[in-house]
Structure formats: C-alpha cells, structure tokens
Amino acid sequence: MTLLPSLWVPKMPRLLVAIDSIAQVQVPRGATHFVAFAHGPGVLGSEPIASLRIQDLRPPTVMPLSIIVNDFSEESGVASFSFSFQPGRCQIDGDETCDAGSGFALYWVVKGQKMGKALWTSETDQVSLAAVAAARPPLATAVMVVARNAQGEMDVGPTAALPLQHNMDDEE
C-alpha cells in the first residue's frame, strides 16, 4: 500500500505534515483511516488533528459466481462459442473490503490454471452474452472468467468445461 507523500492538516491551515518517514509502515488488514493526534506539553492528544482515508489498491476480492458456455463448435482447431456469466456481488453495500471488479476477462484453462492472454475482456461490470472464436490450445479443457480492476485481476474464477477434443472428432 502506498501512502500519500504529504498530508494536509485541516485544523492547522498553514501546516503541511510530511509523512515520508512512515511510508514503509505495514498497514494492518482492514484499516480504513490514518489518524494523527497532537502530543507534547499542554496538549491532551485526545482529539485528532488529521485523518487520512486509506484506499487499499488490490485486485478484486469477489469472483464471478458462474459461467455458461453455449453453442460450442470446433473446426480445424478453432473453437467458436458464446458464453454468459454472473458477476459476484458484495453482500453489504458500502463494504470497503469487498470489490467485485470493474471488468472481466475470459481465459483458456489448462490443468486448472488460466493460460495465455485473455480471449475476451470487458471494462464494464454489466453482464451480457459474448461470442468468441479462437484457436484452442491442445490441452485446454475449459474456459475461466475472472474479475479485474485497475490494480489487476483475480487468479481464479468459475470455469465451464469444454467437450474433449477427441470427443469432438467422434461426433463427426
């Protein structure tokens, strides 16, 4: 977490306090504010003189709930399909520790892990039906949708299994 290099102290309008010396301090999990109190001779120190709201910059904390793949077909190594998903939701409005993401990405899955570059991305949290046509890696067995925001994306998300490649050949 990065703290701002200086802090404006509103009760002392001409005072700008440098906080560079505490920029490397570990901020406890769940902390929401940095509060400064005055101390010294003749000061009670019970009333805060400054407060700084802490923004924890991290990838989303809530993954999408489900993904469904429809109309799957594969020809000459190129898979075509449509998919829809249900984004995750925060249980309590205004919960500062909950981030369901501001966008999403779709990946091939190999051995339970997302692989390569995203097949599809969205910079909106709105759900819609999307279509994909891309070369399917030989070991890809599923697709995964993950939540993302400006700070990164989740490592995991719900998956939808795809027909095995040898089963696709048998159907023809």
Residue pairs with C-beta under 8 A, 6 or more apart in sequence:
1 27
1 54
1 56
1 57
2 23
2 57
3 19
3 22
3 23
3 25
3 27
3 34
3 52
3 54
4 19
4 52
5 18
5 19
5 20
5 23
6 16
6 17
6 18
6 19
6 20
7 16
7 17
7 19
7 34
7 36
7 50
7 52
8 16
8 50
9 15
9 16
9 17
9 36
9 49
9 50
10 50
11 49
11 50
12 49
17 36
17 50
19 34
27 54
27 56
30 97
31 54
32 53
32 54
32 96
33 51
33 52
33 53
33 54
34 51
34 52
34 54
35 48
35 50
35 51
35 52
36 48
36 49
36 50
36 51
37 45
37 46
37 47
37 48
37 49
38 45
38 47
38 49
39 45
56 96
57 151
58 99
58 151
58 152
59 99
59 147
59 148
59 149
59 151
59 152
59 153
59 154
60 88
60 99
60 100
60 101
60 147
60 148
60 149
60 153
60 154
61 97
61 98
61 99
61 100
62 88
62 89
62 90
62 98
62 99
62 100
62 101
62 147
63 88
63 146
63 147
63 154
63 156
63 157
63 158
64 85
64 86
64 87
64 88
64 104
64 145
64 146
64 147
64 157
64 158
65 85
65 86
65 87
65 88
65 89
65 158
66 85
66 86
66 158
67 83
67 84
67 85
67 86
67 143
67 144
67 145
67 157
67 158
67 159
67 160
68 83
68 84
68 85
68 160
69 81
69 82
69 83
69 143
69 160
69 162
70 81
70 82
70 83
70 84
71 80
71 81
71 82
72 79
72 80
72 81
72 162
72 163
73 79
73 80
73 81
74 80
74 136
74 163
74 165
74 168
77 135
77 136
78 133
78 134
78 135
78 136
79 132
79 133
79 134
79 135
79 136
79 162
80 131
80 132
80 133
81 131
81 132
81 162
82 129
82 130
82 131
82 132
83 106
83 129
83 130
83 132
83 143
83 145
83 160
84 127
84 128
84 129
84 130
85 104
85 127
85 145
85 158
86 127
87 100
87 101
87 104
87 125
87 127
87 147
88 100
88 101
88 147
89 100
90 98
90 99
90 100
91 98
92 98
99 149
100 125
100 147
101 125
101 147
101 148
101 149
101 153
101 154
102 123
102 124
102 125
102 148
102 149
102 150
103 121
103 122
103 123
103 124
103 125
103 147
103 148
103 149
104 121
104 122
104 125
104 145
104 146
104 147
104 148
105 118
105 120
105 121
105 122
105 145
105 146
105 148
105 153
106 118
106 119
106 120
106 121
106 130
106 132
106 143
106 144
106 145
107 114
107 115
107 116
107 118
107 119
107 143
107 144
107 145
107 146
108 114
108 115
108 116
108 119
108 136
108 137
108 140
108 142
108 143
108 144
109 115
109 140
109 141
109 142
109 143
109 144
109 159
110 137
110 139
110 140
110 141
111 139
114 144
114 146
114 155
114 156
114 157
115 137
115 140
116 137
119 132
119 134
119 143
120 130
120 132
121 148
122 128
122 130
136 162
136 165
138 165
140 162
141 161
141 162
141 164
142 159
142 160
142 161
142 162
143 159
143 160
143 162
144 156
144 157
144 158
144 159
145 157
145 158
146 153
146 154
146 155
146 156
146 157
147 153
147 154
147 157
148 154
